[in-house]
Amino acid sequence: MTALLLTVSAVLLLLSVPIGIGLGLASWITLYVGQPSRIMIVVQQLYSGVNRFSMIAVVFFILAGEVMTEGGVSRKLIVLANSLVGKLSGGLAIVATLSAMFFGAISGSSAATTAAIGGMMIPTMDKAGYKRDFSAAVIAASGYLGLLIPPSGTMLLYAVIADTSVLEMFIGGIIPGLAVGLVFMVISFFISKRRGYGLTPLELTAADQGSRGKMIFHSIMALLSPVIILGGIYSGVFTATEASGVATLYGIVVGVFVFRQLTLKNMFNSFVKSGIASAVILFLIGASAVFGWLLTVQKIPQQITTFIQGYTDSPYVVLLLINLALLVAGALLDNVAAITLLTPVLVPLVKAYGIDPTFFGLIMIMNLAIGQITPPIGMNLFVAANISGVKVEKIVKQVIPYLIASLILLFFFTYNEGLVMFLPDLVMKK
């Protein structure tokens, strides 16, 4: 049954069948051929996979990000970033990365961050003399910070599936997220200085220029969203699931009464978009539950652990092998699909080697984030190409410095668990 399950799922994947449908169909075919009397298990596992209270948080965090996006948050955050770093050499490239860090803390999505920041920054960078392929590369690389900067929907999804602390995941993403963002800004600074991209301030409309203080106030109000979420969870005022509802309510109130850009039409659009995205993700989670159940019944995770333990007893070697596998998976699979598919298989393995599952989750997400700018199927590359009108091949050449820096940071954090877990350990002890 195992061979049939893996073969059918691989064939469907190669045929470009959507991941959720492919996993569910492969599971159904395997049971129909091997154990037809148990075919109803597909429906049962599909239902039980999403019938968890914590799944509400996934839906509401998606909705919160959409509400903030429709409310025009991206422009306000860009103005705030420009006021902080816009006067540096290569200032607009640095503004793009800092804006992505701000927006990533609100949207929690890599593609959404790339699209929102890219749509605003690329035309402005054109006027300032930046080559468009470089601008698109900066946006694509910076966009994946949406997965690392908490609160992140991907972190939440991993925590739910792996049964780890959501708060630890969120707090643990702070140091890696800030480090990647800072390194990207340094890279942009030196590349811009070498290529002669000068000091060009962000061009704003006359209306925006006349209310700069108000725009900065709006930006701060937007940035209070992750502060409220993390602070509320940490203080025990509400759970992670309740925090998702609070974040959505806060986004609506601020968008309507403070930003005054969230209309009924925009709100309806955000509900529709989040509903579609949530349906896709929840179906994928349910299908993955069926697939994972079959793997567990066949004892695949235990067999993988036993096989690897036969070759090495070093957790460092295991992390190296997993990193290499995840980098490939991140380049080929959507991050949600990779999390739902691989977490049930890899978590028992890392636990067997005494590796903290929360630490592993952060490393796993960092791998998958890097996959967003890794050819051939890096999602951010295609989003940036669509926004900029530049061919993906040209963007790939410009994104190489950011990709190399990401890999160096990945392996640095992989073998410095104490640094990654410093803040989570500090918070949980307190």
N, C-alpha and C positions, 0 to 999 in steps of 0.2 A: 504493500500500500504506500509506503514511503516513497519508493521510486516513482510510482504512478503520480502521486501528489506533486512531487517536485518537477517531474517531466511536464505534466499538463500546465502547471503554473508558469514554468519557464517558457513554454511554447506560446501561451497566451500573452505573456509579457513581451515576447519578441514580435508578436502580431499587433502590438500597440493597443491591446485591450486595456481599458481603464483598470488601475490596480485593484480597486475594490471589487469590481465585477470579476476580474481574473481570479482573485483569491477565493471568492465565494463559489464560482463555477468549478474551479479546480477541486475544492473541498467536496462539492456535491457529486462530481463525477467519481472521485475516489471512493466515497461512501457507497454510491450507487453500484459501482463495480465490485467493491470488496465486501461491503456489509449492507446490502439493500434494506435489511430490516431496521437499520438504525438511521435511515435517511432523514427522519424528523429532527435529528440532532442538529442539523444545519439551521433549521428555523429557531430551535431553542437557544443555540449558542449565539446566533445572530441577534436575538432579542436580549439575552443576558449580557452580551458584550457592551451594550449601550444603556442597559437598565441599571444605571448607577447614579446616585445623587450628584456625585462629583462631575458628571458629564454636563450638568447645567452650567458649570463654570466655563467650560469650553465654548458653549454657545454664547454666553453673555460677554465673555472677553472679546470674541469676534465682533459682536454687536457694538461694544464700547469703542473698538478701534474704528469701525465704520462710521459711527456717529461723530467721532472726533474728526475723521477725514472729511466727511460731508460738511462739518462745521467750519472748514477753512483753517484748520490748525496748522497745516504745513507752512503756509506763508508767514504766520506769526512766529513760528519757531525759527524760520530762516532769518527773519529780522533780528531776533534775539541773538542768534549765532553770529550774525554779521556785526552786531554791536560789540561782541566780545573778541572776535578774531579777524574781522574783515580787513583790518589795516595791515596785516602781515603780508609778506611776499607770497604770491599765490593764494591770496586771501580767500577768493571765491571757492577754490578747491577745498580749502580747510573748512570754510563755512558749510560746504556740502556734507562733509563728514560729520561735523558737529551737529548739524541739523538732523542728519540721519540718526545720530545717537539720541537726540531729544525725541524725535518722532518714533524711533524704535521702542522707546520706553512707553509709548502710548498705544501704538498699533500692535506691537508684538509680532509683526509679519515682515518677512524679508522682501517679498515681491511688492507689498503695499508701500513699504518704505522707499524702495527703489522708484516706484511709479510716482509717488507723491512728491518726493524731493527732486527727482529728475525732471518732472514736468515744469517745475519752477526754475531750477538752477541752470539747466543746459542752455536755454535761450539767452539767459543773462551772461553765462560764461562765453557764449559765442560773441556777444557784443564786446566783451573784455579782451578778445583775442586768443582765447584758449582754443586749441585744436579740438574739434568735436569728438574725435575718437578717444582722446585723453579724458575729456569731460565725462563721456559715457562710462569709461572704465572706473573713474573715481566714484561715480554714482552707483555703479553695479557693486563694487567692492564695499562701499559704505553701507549699501542697502542690507547686507547680511547681518549688520549689527542689530537689526530688528529681532533676530533670533537670540542674541546674546544678552542684550540689555533688558533687565527685568522691569516689569512683569512680562514674561514671554509665554505666548500660548503653547509653544513647543515644549517649554519647560514644564508647564502645567500638564500637558498630555503625557509626558514621560513620567512625571510624579504619580499620576493616576494609574498608569499601566504598571509601573514598577513598584507601586505602593511605598513611595518615599514621601518625605515632607515637602510640601509645596513651598513653604517659607524658606527652607534650606536651599532649595533649588534657586529660588528668586535671589536670595542674598548671595549665593555662591556665584551667580553670573555677573556680579558687579565688577570684581577685579579683572577677570578675563575681558569683559566688554569694554571697560575703560582702557585697558592696556592695548587692545586691538585698535580702538579708535584713536588713541594718542599716537601709536606707531603709524597709522595711516596718514594722520595729519603731518607728521614729520616727513614721511615719504613725499607727500604732495608739496610740501614746502621746498624741499631740495630739488625735485623735478621741475617745479615752476621757476625756481631761481635759475637753474641751468638753462632752461628754454626761454627765459626772458619774459615770462608771464608777470606783468607788473602789478603795481598797487592800484587796483581798480575797485572802487567801492560799489556795493550793491545798488543798482538803480531801482528806485522806488517811484511809484506814481506820486503826483503832487498831493493827493489826498493822504497817502501814507506818510509822506514827509511831514505833513502838518500835524500828525498825531503820533509821532515816534514813541513818546512816553506811554501813550495808550496801547500801542502795539506791543511794547515790552511788557506792560501789565497783563495784557491778554496772554502773552507767551508764558508768563509765570503762572497764570491761572491754569493753563493747559498742563504745565509740568507738575502741578499739584496732584494730578491724577495718580501717577505711580507712587507719589509720597503718601497719599491717603491709603492706597491699596496696601503697600508694604507696612506702613505704620499701623493700620487697622489690624492686619493679620498678626503682626508682631506683638501688639499690645493686648491681643485677645478680645478686641471689641467685636470682631466678626471673623468667620472662617474664610478660607480661600474661595469657597463657592459663594458665600454671601458677598465677598469682596467684588466678585464679578458683577453682581447686581448693583452694588454701590457705584462701581466705576461707570456702568451704563447710565445710571441716574445722574451722576455728576456730569457726564459728557452731555446729556440732554439739557440739563439746567444751564451749564456754562455756554453751550452752543446757542441756546435760545435767548437767554437773558443777559449774558456778558458779551459774547462774540456777535450776537444778533445776526448770524448767518445761517443758522439751522432752521430752515422753513419746514412746513408740513411736507412739501414735496421732497426735500432733501432727507427728511426723517423717514419717509416712505421708502426712498431709494436705499437708505442704509438698512432698513428692515429686510427688504427684498434681497440685497446682496449678502447680508449676513445669514439669511435663511437658506439661500442656495449653498453658501460655503459650509454652513453647519450640516446641512443634509449630506453633502459629499463626504465630509469628514466623519460624521457619525456612521454612515454606511460603510466607509472604509474600516472604521474601528470594529464594527460588527462583523464584517467579513474576515478581518484579521483574527477576531476571537475564534471563529470557526477553524480557520487555518491553524492558529496556535494550539487549539484543543487537539486537533489531529496530530500535530507534531509532538505534543505532550504525551498523548496516548501511545505513540510509537517510540517514546523516550528519546527523541532526537536531541534535546538539550543535554541530557545525561550522557548520551553517546559522544557528543561533541566534547564535553568536559573530559570524559575518560580518554578520548583520543588525544587531546592536547596535553593532558597530564602525563601521558605516556612518553611525550617528547621533552617536556620541560616542566620544572616546578617553580620557575621564576615568574612572579607577577609582572616584572618589567618586560619580559619577552612577550608575555600574553598581551599586554597593553600595546606593544609595538605591532603585533600581528592584527589586533582588533582595529587599531588606528588605520593600518593599510587597507583593511577590508572596508571600513566605514568611509574612507575617502573615496573609494570606488563606488560604494553604495550611494553616497551623497551626490556624486556626479551623475548617477543614473536614475535615482529615485527622488520623488518629492519628499521633503523632510517629514511630513506627516505620515506618508506611507512607510518610510524607513523606520520611524519611531514605533509605529504600531506593529510592523512586521518583525523587526529585529530585537526589540526590547525583551519580549518573553524568552527569546533564545539566548541572548547575551548576558542578561542579569544573573541567571543561575551560574553561568561560567565565571563571572568576575567575583561573585560571592564565594565560590569554591576556592578562589585564590586570595581571599581575605581583602578584596578591594571594596572600598566603601561605595555602595550603589549610587549615592547622591553625587559623589565625586565622579564616578564613571558616567553618570547622566550628563554632567556638565561637559565632560570631554567628548561624549558622543554627540551632543548638540553642537559643539565647536567643530567637530568633523563635518557634520551635515551642513553647517553654515558655510564652511569653506567650499563644500560641494556646489553651493549656489553660484560660485564664480569659476568652477572647474569645467573645462570642456569635456565631453561634447554637449552635455545637456544641462549645463549650469543655468538655472532659471533666471537669475538676475542678468545674465549676459543677454538673454533674449528680450527681457523686459526693457533693458537699457537700449538695445538695438532698435526695438520698436519705437521708443520715445525719441531717440536721436536720429534715426534714419541711417545709422552707420552699420555696415556689415559686421556680423559677429566676429569674423576673422580679425578685423582691425581692432576691435575692442579687446580681444584675447591678448594681442601683442602688448597693448598698453596696460593690461591688468596684471601682467606677470610679476612686477615688483610687489604688488599687494598680495598676490598669491604666495610668493616665496616668503614674505614676511609672516603671512598667516600660518604657513606650515612650520616655520621656526617657532612661533609662539605656541602653536599646538603642542609640539614635542617638549617645549620648555615647561608648559603647564602640566603635561602628562606626567612628567617625572619630578614635579614639585607639588605634590598633593597638599602639603601644609600651607602653601601660599593660596591655593584655590579654596581650601576649606577654612582659612583663617577667620573670615567674617562669619560664615555659618556656625562654626564652633564657638566663636565669641558670643554671638547672639543667643544660641541655644543654651549656653552655660549661664548666661545672664537670666 
